[in-house]
Amino acid sequence: MTCEKIQEKYADYLTGDLDEAGRAEVQAHILGCQACREDLENLTVVWAKLGVLPEEQPGGAVRARFYALLEDEKRKAAAAAVPQARSRLADWLTFRRPAFAASFSVLLLLLGLGAGWFLSAGRPGRESYAALSREVQDMRQQVALSLLNDPSASERIQGVGYTAEVKDPSDTTLAALFKAVDADPNPNVRLAAVDALYLFRDRPGVRQNLVRSLSVQSYPLVQVALIDFLVEVREARAVEALKKLIEAGELTPDVKKRAEQGLRQIAL
Amino acid sequence: MNAERPRIPKAERMAPTDNELMEDVRDGRVEKLAVLFERYQTMLYNFFLRLTGNRAASEDLVQEVFIRILKYRSGYLSESRFNVWLFQIARNAHIDYLRKQKPALPLDEKHAETPGREPLPEAAYEADREAELVRRALDRLPVNKREILVLFRFQNLKLREIAELTGVQVGTVKAQVHRALKDLSRVYLELQRGDLS
């Protein structure tokens, strides 16, 4: 067999995908061809050396940006679907959906308040605007809490999205997010909740709760998201939780690898 | 006797394939893209990082890939291999990135080393000088050779998948891998001897 034909087999040889007969051909050839022998030796060395390059993890912002993109896409899709979905519109108007009924009621209340301000006191001052802003924040939280209890996973993800728009969420809202991370039946909702909590990472209790969540989390993707979060904020309390998790031996190989890497990164 | 079976989390037992998820995304259930994102974001990030040497640009490119997936999702065919389709999008995003970097040069004239690779974090690389040497050698390859090695060695794409991705015969990919590895080996040895700075 010519050198050229043998060299065609090198790629499969290096990955171990070459069958027994092919390997025998390569080995027989290099016994008698010094140039090919040296060539293959060099390639084997450099192939192995490529394996020492470490895999890096993207920053947490990548995930936050992706979920913002996804929410935006879902909003667009929902907006496009409205004209065709007359029955759904009828549902909304007849308040068969409690979440929207709640938000609509609050919206009407706000409109009433706003109209009252304008009619009774002319242009509202700075304090009035601040009060109105607070009302809007409260409304978002109420809608978010309603949606987080919806049977539909996509509605619950939307609920998580509302919480991300609240500047200073109440303890009740944060508790709802912790509950979503720990117990939501849908892993996408759990992931969205972890991302939303990243925005509130400096609120007391958030990091501590997510450290605790590591020990009860069953979805591998969410485990990785929690580890990413805790590594990103360099949470020292996560070290013990990660060690226990690794020792328990119930992690998938990928999550275990990430947990071990996370331990090293937190220690840096 | 029944040996104890390993515990497999429910999410893994019932994990849908990439193709099934992408079909769902195509058919309007865009929230399924979140699962594909979690599966591929690190792989894509490292693909771009090894090509560009720039963390911020690599993060932007990961986002760009998912923007394009949403944009072109209606064109996804059920018989497609998702990873090939994904890396086709990733390659295109990288090509557009290169065009923006050097608008005056056609792609095939792009030369060896990645310009302006940002300093590496000390803890990640400085402890391992060999990894640093390999990375520098990889950086000195022309972008087409670097890309084929990254796809083959790090992204775990099969030769036939790379052939499908790049639109050439499998035999051509084998020859390209061989040449790229030979060049890498040569550059690595030169760096090791100190012939190159």
Interface residues (C-beta under 8 A of the other chain):
Chain A: Q7 E8 K9 Y10 A11 D12 L14 D39 N42 L43 V45 V46 W47 K49 L50 V52 L53 P54 E55 E56 Q57 P58 G59 A61 V62 R63 R65 F66 Y67 L69 L70 E73 K74 A77 A153 S154 I157 P187 N188 L191 A192 S218 Y219 P220 L221 V224 A225 E250 T252 L268
Chain B: R7 P9 K10 A11 E12 G28 V30 E31 K32 L33 A34 V35 F37 E38 Q41 T42 Y45 N46 L49 R50 R55 S58 E59 V62 Q63 F66 I67 L70 A123 A124 Y125 D128 E130 A131 V134 R135 L138 L149 F152 R153 F154 L159 G171 V173 K174 A175 V177 H178 L181 K182 L184 S185 Y188 L189
